[in-house]
Amino acid sequence: MELYTDTYYIQRIQAGDTTCFACLLDKYSRPVHSLILKVVRNREDAEELAQDVFMKVFKNLSSFKGECSFSTWIYRIAYNTAISETRKKKHEFLAIEESVINNVSEQEVAEALGRTDSSEQIQMLDAALAQLPPDERAIILLFYMKEKTIDEVATITGLTASNIKVKLHRIRKKLFVVLKGMEEQ
């Protein structure tokens, strides 16, 4: 149970009590680091980027207007920071033909991705996620692991809600294709 709300701490910080920032740091450092790590896939980079995120949050806290939740606002900063970092480094990602993705039924995807009852399946899913581009991986992580709503993911990524729905649909199909390929090896 938290003692005070994010709004309480933000108001205190904006009023000059910067020691309250430690409370926000305690609450959000793990989830922010976790998201960044899943996107950049390098522990040292994730630690450095998480520090950058909190520096940006502290520096720009006065611009937080409360139009979305504080967690959504901080995830947006983390998302943008992580994606910017991955764009600096050129990585190769698996390319999947459009026709292959279009030929996958939603029922097949739901059945395959719904089975995460063994550690082996979870490891395979993690390996499949690693093959996705960082922006797609982040969308999946925000929606399924961070349990953000479609609207919150849209706010975090700067995309529209309908675009997020389409992307989630396509990314799930990509994951299915990647998992099928891994099973056949």
C-alpha positions as a Markdown table, in Angstrom:
| # | Residue | x | y | z |
|---|---|---|---|---|
| 1 | Met | 0.0 | 0.0 | 0.0 |
| 2 | Glu | 1.5 | 3.3 | -1.0 |
| 3 | Leu | 1.5 | 6.1 | 1.5 |
| 4 | Tyr | 0.8 | 9.0 | -0.9 |
| 5 | Thr | -0.3 | 9.3 | -4.5 |
| 6 | Asp | 2.0 | 10.3 | -7.4 |
| 7 | Thr | 0.2 | 13.6 | -7.6 |
| 8 | Tyr | 1.0 | 14.4 | -4.0 |
| 9 | Tyr | 4.8 | 13.8 | -4.6 |
| 10 | Ile | 4.7 | 15.7 | -7.9 |
| 11 | Gln | 3.1 | 18.7 | -6.2 |
| 12 | Arg | 5.6 | 18.6 | -3.4 |
| 13 | Ile | 8.6 | 18.4 | -5.8 |
| 14 | Gln | 7.1 | 21.2 | -7.9 |
| 15 | Ala | 6.8 | 23.2 | -4.7 |
| 16 | Gly | 10.5 | 22.8 | -4.0 |
| 17 | Asp | 10.7 | 19.6 | -1.9 |
| 18 | Thr | 13.0 | 17.7 | -4.2 |
| 19 | Thr | 13.6 | 15.0 | -1.6 |
| 20 | Cys | 10.1 | 13.6 | -2.6 |
| 21 | Phe | 11.6 | 12.6 | -6.0 |
| 22 | Ala | 13.2 | 9.6 | -4.2 |
| 23 | Cys | 9.7 | 8.2 | -3.6 |
| 24 | Leu | 8.9 | 8.4 | -7.3 |
| 25 | Leu | 12.3 | 6.9 | -8.1 |
| 26 | Asp | 11.6 | 4.0 | -5.7 |
| 27 | Lys | 8.3 | 3.3 | -7.2 |
| 28 | Tyr | 9.2 | 3.5 | -10.9 |
| 29 | Ser | 12.9 | 2.6 | -11.2 |
| 30 | Arg | 12.3 | -1.2 | -11.5 |
| 31 | Pro | 9.4 | -1.0 | -14.1 |
| 32 | Val | 11.2 | 1.6 | -16.1 |
| 33 | His | 14.5 | -0.3 | -16.1 |
| 34 | Ser | 12.6 | -3.5 | -17.0 |
| 35 | Leu | 10.9 | -1.9 | -20.0 |
| 36 | Ile | 14.2 | -0.4 | -21.2 |
| 37 | Leu | 16.1 | -3.6 | -20.8 |
| 38 | Lys | 13.5 | -5.6 | -22.8 |
| 39 | Val | 13.8 | -3.0 | -25.6 |
| 40 | Val | 17.6 | -2.5 | -25.8 |
| 41 | Arg | 18.5 | -6.0 | -24.5 |
| 42 | Asn | 21.7 | -4.9 | -22.8 |
| 43 | Arg | 21.9 | -4.5 | -19.1 |
| 44 | Glu | 24.6 | -1.8 | -19.0 |
| 45 | Asp | 22.8 | 0.3 | -21.6 |
| 46 | Ala | 19.5 | -0.2 | -19.8 |
| 47 | Glu | 21.0 | 1.0 | -16.5 |
| 48 | Glu | 22.4 | 4.1 | -18.2 |
| 49 | Leu | 19.2 | 4.8 | -20.1 |
| 50 | Ala | 17.1 | 4.4 | -17.0 |
| 51 | Gln | 19.3 | 7.0 | -15.3 |
| 52 | Asp | 18.8 | 9.3 | -18.3 |
| 53 | Val | 15.1 | 8.8 | -18.1 |
| 54 | Phe | 14.9 | 9.9 | -14.4 |
| 55 | Met | 17.1 | 12.9 | -15.1 |
| 56 | Lys | 14.7 | 13.9 | -17.9 |
| 57 | Val | 11.7 | 13.2 | -15.6 |
| 58 | Phe | 13.2 | 15.4 | -12.9 |
| 59 | Lys | 14.2 | 18.1 | -15.3 |
| 60 | Asn | 10.8 | 18.2 | -17.0 |
| 61 | Leu | 8.5 | 17.5 | -14.1 |
| 62 | Ser | 7.1 | 21.0 | -14.4 |
| 63 | Ser | 5.8 | 20.1 | -17.9 |
| 64 | Phe | 3.7 | 17.2 | -16.5 |
| 65 | Lys | 0.1 | 18.5 | -16.7 |
| 66 | Gly | -1.7 | 15.4 | -15.5 |
| 67 | Glu | -3.5 | 14.8 | -18.9 |
| 68 | Cys | -2.5 | 11.2 | -18.5 |
| 69 | Ser | -1.3 | 9.2 | -15.5 |
| 70 | Phe | 2.2 | 9.8 | -14.3 |
| 71 | Ser | 3.1 | 6.2 | -15.1 |
| 72 | Thr | 2.0 | 6.7 | -18.7 |
| 73 | Trp | 4.0 | 9.9 | -18.9 |
| 74 | Ile | 7.2 | 8.3 | -17.5 |
| 75 | Tyr | 6.8 | 5.2 | -19.7 |
| 76 | Arg | 6.6 | 7.5 | -22.7 |
| 77 | Ile | 9.9 | 9.1 | -21.7 |
| 78 | Ala | 11.4 | 5.6 | -21.2 |
| 79 | Tyr | 10.0 | 4.3 | -24.5 |
| 80 | Asn | 11.3 | 7.3 | -26.5 |
| 81 | Thr | 14.7 | 7.1 | -24.8 |
| 82 | Ala | 15.0 | 3.4 | -25.5 |
| 83 | Ile | 13.8 | 3.6 | -29.1 |
| 84 | Ser | 16.2 | 6.5 | -29.8 |
| 85 | Glu | 19.1 | 4.5 | -28.4 |
| 86 | Thr | 18.2 | 1.4 | -30.6 |
| 87 | Arg | 18.0 | 3.7 | -33.7 |
| 88 | Lys | 21.6 | 4.7 | -33.0 |
| 89 | Lys | 22.8 | 1.1 | -33.2 |
| 90 | Lys | 22.1 | -0.7 | -36.5 |
| 91 | His | 20.7 | -4.2 | -35.8 |
| 92 | Glu | 19.4 | -6.8 | -38.1 |
| 93 | Phe | 15.9 | -8.0 | -37.5 |
| 94 | Leu | 14.0 | -10.9 | -38.9 |
| 95 | Ala | 12.0 | -9.9 | -42.0 |
| 96 | Ile | 8.8 | -11.8 | -42.6 |
| 97 | Glu | 6.9 | -11.8 | -45.9 |
| 98 | Glu | 3.5 | -10.0 | -45.7 |
| 99 | Ser | 1.8 | -13.0 | -47.4 |
| 100 | Val | 3.1 | -15.3 | -44.6 |
| 101 | Ile | 1.7 | -13.0 | -41.9 |
| 102 | Asn | -1.6 | -12.6 | -43.7 |
| 103 | Asn | -2.1 | -16.4 | -44.0 |
| 104 | Val | -2.0 | -16.9 | -40.3 |
| 105 | Ser | -5.4 | -17.2 | -38.6 |
| 106 | Glu | -6.1 | -15.4 | -35.4 |
| 107 | Gln | -7.2 | -18.7 | -33.8 |
| 108 | Glu | -3.8 | -20.3 | -34.5 |
| 109 | Val | -2.1 | -17.2 | -32.9 |
| 110 | Ala | -4.3 | -17.3 | -29.8 |
| 111 | Glu | -3.7 | -21.0 | -29.3 |
| 112 | Ala | 0.1 | -20.8 | -29.8 |
| 113 | Leu | 0.6 | -17.6 | -27.7 |
| 114 | Gly | -1.8 | -18.6 | -25.0 |
| 115 | Arg | 0.3 | -21.6 | -24.0 |
| 116 | Thr | 2.9 | -20.2 | -21.6 |
| 117 | Asp | 2.6 | -22.9 | -19.0 |
| 118 | Ser | 6.2 | -24.1 | -19.2 |
| 119 | Ser | 9.5 | -22.3 | -18.7 |
| 120 | Glu | 10.6 | -23.7 | -22.1 |
| 121 | Gln | 7.7 | -22.0 | -23.9 |
| 122 | Ile | 8.4 | -18.7 | -22.0 |
| 123 | Gln | 12.1 | -18.9 | -23.1 |
| 124 | Met | 11.0 | -19.5 | -26.7 |
| 125 | Leu | 8.6 | -16.6 | -26.5 |
| 126 | Asp | 11.4 | -14.4 | -25.1 |
| 127 | Ala | 13.7 | -15.5 | -27.9 |
| 128 | Ala | 11.0 | -14.7 | -30.5 |
| 129 | Leu | 10.5 | -11.3 | -29.0 |
| 130 | Ala | 14.3 | -10.7 | -29.3 |
| 131 | Gln | 13.9 | -11.0 | -33.1 |
| 132 | Leu | 11.4 | -8.2 | -33.4 |
| 133 | Pro | 12.4 | -4.6 | -34.0 |
| 134 | Pro | 12.6 | -2.6 | -30.7 |
| 135 | Asp | 9.4 | -0.5 | -31.4 |
| 136 | Glu | 7.3 | -3.7 | -32.0 |
| 137 | Arg | 8.8 | -5.4 | -28.9 |
| 138 | Ala | 8.1 | -2.3 | -26.8 |
| 139 | Ile | 4.4 | -2.3 | -27.9 |
| 140 | Ile | 4.0 | -5.9 | -27.0 |
| 141 | Leu | 5.7 | -5.4 | -23.6 |
| 142 | Leu | 3.7 | -2.4 | -22.7 |
| 143 | Phe | 0.4 | -4.0 | -23.5 |
| 144 | Tyr | 0.9 | -7.5 | -22.2 |
| 145 | Met | 3.6 | -7.2 | -19.5 |
| 146 | Lys | 3.1 | -3.7 | -18.2 |
| 147 | Glu | -0.7 | -4.2 | -18.7 |
| 148 | Lys | -1.2 | -0.8 | -20.3 |
| 149 | Thr | -4.5 | -0.1 | -22.1 |
| 150 | Ile | -4.6 | 0.5 | -25.9 |
| 151 | Asp | -5.1 | 4.2 | -25.2 |
| 152 | Glu | -2.2 | 4.3 | -22.8 |
| 153 | Val | 0.1 | 2.5 | -25.3 |
| 154 | Ala | -1.0 | 5.0 | -27.9 |
| 155 | Thr | -0.1 | 7.9 | -25.6 |
| 156 | Ile | 3.3 | 6.4 | -24.7 |
| 157 | Thr | 4.2 | 5.7 | -28.3 |
| 158 | Gly | 2.6 | 8.7 | -30.0 |
| 159 | Leu | 0.6 | 6.5 | -32.3 |
| 160 | Thr | -3.2 | 6.4 | -32.6 |
| 161 | Ala | -5.3 | 3.8 | -30.7 |
| 162 | Ser | -6.4 | 2.2 | -34.0 |
| 163 | Asn | -2.8 | 2.0 | -35.2 |
| 164 | Ile | -1.8 | 0.3 | -31.9 |
| 165 | Lys | -4.6 | -2.3 | -32.4 |
| 166 | Val | -3.4 | -3.0 | -35.9 |
| 167 | Lys | 0.2 | -3.3 | -34.8 |
| 168 | Leu | -0.6 | -5.6 | -31.9 |
| 169 | His | -2.6 | -7.8 | -34.3 |
| 170 | Arg | 0.3 | -8.0 | -36.8 |
| 171 | Ile | 3.0 | -8.4 | -34.1 |
| 172 | Arg | 1.2 | -11.3 | -32.6 |
| 173 | Lys | 1.1 | -12.9 | -36.0 |
| 174 | Lys | 4.8 | -12.3 | -36.5 |
| 175 | Leu | 5.5 | -13.9 | -33.1 |
| 176 | Phe | 3.5 | -16.9 | -34.2 |
| 177 | Val | 5.5 | -17.2 | -37.4 |
| 178 | Val | 8.8 | -16.9 | -35.5 |
| 179 | Leu | 7.7 | -19.4 | -32.9 |
| 180 | Lys | 6.6 | -21.9 | -35.6 |
| 181 | Gly | 10.0 | -21.5 | -37.2 |
| 182 | Met | 11.8 | -22.1 | -33.9 |
| 183 | Glu | 9.7 | -25.3 | -33.3 |
| 184 | Glu | 10.6 | -26.7 | -36.7 |
| 185 | Gln | 14.4 | -26.3 | -36.1 |
